[in-house]
Amino acid sequence: MSINKLFDISRRSLLTYQAALNATSNNISNASNPDYSRQRVILGAERPEYTANLSFGSGVKIEDIRRVRDTIIDTQIWSFNSKESFAGKQASTLSKLEALLSEPSELGLSNLTAQFFNSWDKLAVDPSSTALRNNVLNTAQNLSGKLENVYEGYTQVKDDLKLETAQTVESINSYLQQIHTLNKEIYAVKAGGNTPNDLLDQRGAIINELSSLANLNVTYNQDDTVSISIGGVYAVDRLHSQTFRVEEDSKGKLNVMTEDGGSKMALNSGELSANLTIYNKVIPEYQQKLNTIGQAIYDSVNSVHATGQTNTTPTQTGINFFSSFSNGVLVVNENIIDDPNLIAASANGDDGNNETALQIAALQEALLINGDTISNTYSNFVNQIANDLQTHNQNTESYQLVLNQLDMQVAEASGVSVDEEMVNVLKFQRSYDAAAKLIKVADEMFETLLNSF
Amino acid sequence: MRVTDRLLQNSYLYNLNTNKTAMTKTQEQLTTQSKINRPSDSPLGTNRLLRLNSEMQDIATYLDNVTNSFANVDATINAMDGIQTQLQSVLVDLTSINNATIEGDLNSFADQLQVSLDSIMEFANTKFNGKYLFGGTDHSQKPYGNNGTPPPEYVQNTTDTSGEQKVKISSNISQKTNITGDELFGTIDGTDMFNKIDTIITNLRAGVKPTATEVKEIEDFSAKVLNKLSAAGNIKNRLTDTEELLKTQQLNVEELISKEKDVDMARAIVDYENQQFNLDLTYKVSSMILPKSLLDYL
């Protein structure tokens, strides 16, 4: 046992506490980095020396710089991320669809339909009046304009979704590539016996992004790499990463599949899933409803109108009020627009007879669509969109609440507390001071020894 | 519990966001004065609102119809009043003819009767707002005319004067708003008012006085016109009643709409002030707590 040992222990202390201060400063500098997990310095005793049945401690060493992270919470966050973004994306898209309806206002289809049918009631008061005939035409054109506008708007949203889906799949591919690279790096660091703390944080952040796009299944491997499958399809591990693409099938439905077309993603949450659901199911269903309403107006008005007589000399009959209807486009007969007297308000040809006009006006109350009136069918449709939207809004809110709680938990466990780190700085600094002092003591001991001869 | 800086920041941001979301909502309600600005604000409320709005439109249309019909009915009543006055004067003349004291120039009586008959014809062909009041639903030509070749001299020009002008005044009631020529004058075949008076005139000019039967027939015509006058009065009353009813309905529906979507302003303002106070408090507290750390005391 020599004085040298004293130097040894002190030197080791100096290095250890310096390293500990480094780790602490890394924590402090990352205090505002949301992806960072704090790293704890684990100090341990160096192997003791055994001499003459006595064990002499050999000082301190850094056992580990441990990343504090709860992987169970991570998995939960990813799962709720998918759900939250699924609901959120649906809500934001549905609110676009909702806005296109401009309900409840004077400009909505509900009001315009009522105006159209009421214009026939008004015409009935004075069937030969050109002003009232023009009023019927105006309201018909307003109605068909709005219907087309809504229908076209929905198609536009659908087209946008298609583009967006392609971009989302691109992002997924890029994230998968990054995860693949990080997996390899983590494997290499780990194999070298080191802890890849910051790489794990980086990868966690990317998986986080990925989880908001689609529902993932993440498996941790022994070597700290992860294997991820998306929508039941293998996506990435240490050795490979998959590339996905979007394809529209013959029925006009979008599918996300592997590059070789081998497997299709079965998505149930995440932004991508929301896009596909709205593109494949929601908008076609809504457009179908609009078509049903448009078709009912087209059929019913035409069938009554064709039985009526025009206000021309000689009177004509068998004229259609609307010339065509398809895909939301309701076209008012061009000839009638040119000559409003071709509106058939009369049942017997008398210019004062209004029976046909009254019959058309009565269509408003008629049970034309599955035993319901046109306006009821429409307000049920609005109600459906509103309910869907409200559900998704509420889901988004509740998932956000859960995510917020989970984030809090992560922040609580893995977040950096500046106070705590400052205490550590003081602690390590004091230890460093003490170790330095010890060197001085050892030096003085040497000096005493040397001077005594 | 381990409190970290991120934890504080997160919860601060979350609370701030919650506050501001609530404020945005209240602010929108205050500025639009409407609780329902998009269907998803209240799906059920929107459904009701759409229904009430279209009810409102219907009522407005019916009210329009009633108002427009009033003028028509008034014109009809005036025309019938005119006919009735002329028939009364015809009856006075007929009584005078049979009165021995003024028995004399039958021709001048014939002239007077002719004036009355022309006047009645004029009323029968009254055109109002582009429509012949007693032409039924055919307004293409004068319903009655004189073809100058007896008998009968007076004819009906339009084939059918029985068309009823029906106007919708509620979702399932269509009100007839005209008195048809057919109802008032019957078939023009010689037994009608015009030709009967014409026959009396012709007879007078030939020196023949009207018979008691003929006088009775004119009295019957007069009674019929009176009868139709009261029918038209009924139509008018019906329209007035309906107008009242529709106006009450309009008020009711307006009230329902208001209940569904109007914002309780006092409450919204108090809410808003409360939220603003909360926001201020959040700012203040966070500005006091967030920047603090052990560093400040080292």
Chai-1 contact restraints between the chains, C-beta under 6 A:
chainA,res_idxA,chainB,res_idxB,connection_type,confidence,min_distance_angstrom,max_distance_angstrom,comment,restraint_id
A,A31,B,D5,contact,1.0,0.0,6.0,A-B,restraint_1
A,E98,B,R38,contact,1.0,0.0,6.0,A-B,restraint_2
A,E98,B,P39,contact,1.0,0.0,6.0,A-B,restraint_3
A,E98,B,S40,contact,1.0,0.0,6.0,A-B,restraint_4
A,E103,B,P39,contact,1.0,0.0,6.0,A-B,restraint_5
A,P104,B,T46,contact,1.0,0.0,6.0,A-B,restraint_6
A,P104,B,L49,contact,1.0,0.0,6.0,A-B,restraint_7
A,P104,B,L50,contact,1.0,0.0,6.0,A-B,restraint_8
A,S110,B,L50,contact,1.0,0.0,6.0,A-B,restraint_9
A,A114,B,S54,contact,1.0,0.0,6.0,A-B,restraint_10
A,A114,B,Q57,contact,1.0,0.0,6.0,A-B,restraint_11
A,N118,B,Q57,contact,1.0,0.0,6.0,A-B,restraint_12
A,N118,B,T61,contact,1.0,0.0,6.0,A-B,restraint_13
A,D121,B,T61,contact,1.0,0.0,6.0,A-B,restraint_14
A,D121,B,K168,contact,1.0,0.0,6.0,A-B,restraint_15
A,V125,B,N65,contact,1.0,0.0,6.0,A-B,restraint_16
A,V125,B,N68,contact,1.0,0.0,6.0,A-B,restraint_17
A,V125,B,V167,contact,1.0,0.0,6.0,A-B,restraint_18
A,D350,B,T137,contact,1.0,0.0,6.0,A-B,restraint_19
A,D350,B,D138,contact,1.0,0.0,6.0,A-B,restraint_20
A,D350,B,G163,contact,1.0,0.0,6.0,A-B,restraint_21
A,D351,B,H139,contact,1.0,0.0,6.0,A-B,restraint_22
A,D351,B,S140,contact,1.0,0.0,6.0,A-B,restraint_23
A,G352,B,K131,contact,1.0,0.0,6.0,A-B,restraint_24
A,G352,B,T137,contact,1.0,0.0,6.0,A-B,restraint_25
A,G352,B,H139,contact,1.0,0.0,6.0,A-B,restraint_26
A,N353,B,T137,contact,1.0,0.0,6.0,A-B,restraint_27
A,N353,B,G163,contact,1.0,0.0,6.0,A-B,restraint_28
A,S375,B,S54,contact,1.0,0.0,6.0,A-B,restraint_29
A,S379,B,N47,contact,1.0,0.0,6.0,A-B,restraint_30
A,S379,B,L50,contact,1.0,0.0,6.0,A-B,restraint_31
A,V382,B,P39,contact,1.0,0.0,6.0,A-B,restraint_32
A,N383,B,P43,contact,1.0,0.0,6.0,A-B,restraint_33
A,N383,B,N47,contact,1.0,0.0,6.0,A-B,restraint_34
A,A386,B,P39,contact,1.0,0.0,6.0,A-B,restraint_35
A,A386,B,S40,contact,1.0,0.0,6.0,A-B,restraint_36
A,A386,B,P43,contact,1.0,0.0,6.0,A-B,restraint_37
A,A386,B,T46,contact,1.0,0.0,6.0,A-B,restraint_38
A,N387,B,P43,contact,1.0,0.0,6.0,A-B,restraint_39
A,L389,B,S40,contact,1.0,0.0,6.0,A-B,restraint_40
A,Q390,B,S40,contact,1.0,0.0,6.0,A-B,restraint_41
A,Q390,B,P43,contact,1.0,0.0,6.0,A-B,restraint_42
A,N404,B,Y14,contact,1.0,0.0,6.0,A-B,restraint_43
A,D407,B,N10,contact,1.0,0.0,6.0,A-B,restraint_44
A,A411,B,T4,contact,1.0,0.0,6.0,A-B,restraint_45
A,A411,B,R6,contact,1.0,0.0,6.0,A-B,restraint_46
A,A411,B,L7,contact,1.0,0.0,6.0,A-B,restraint_47
A,A411,B,N10,contact,1.0,0.0,6.0,A-B,restraint_48
A,E412,B,R2,contact,1.0,0.0,6.0,A-B,restraint_49
A,E412,B,L7,contact,1.0,0.0,6.0,A-B,restraint_50
A,G415,B,T4,contact,1.0,0.0,6.0,A-B,restraint_51
A,G415,B,R6,contact,1.0,0.0,6.0,A-B,restraint_52
A,G415,B,L7,contact,1.0,0.0,6.0,A-B,restraint_53
A,S417,B,T4,contact,1.0,0.0,6.0,A-B,restraint_54
A,V418,B,D5,contact,1.0,0.0,6.0,A-B,restraint_55
A,V418,B,S293,contact,1.0,0.0,6.0,A-B,restraint_56
A,D419,B,S293,contact,1.0,0.0,6.0,A-B,restraint_57
A,D419,B,L294,contact,1.0,0.0,6.0,A-B,restraint_58
A,M422,B,L294,contact,1.0,0.0,6.0,A-B,restraint_59
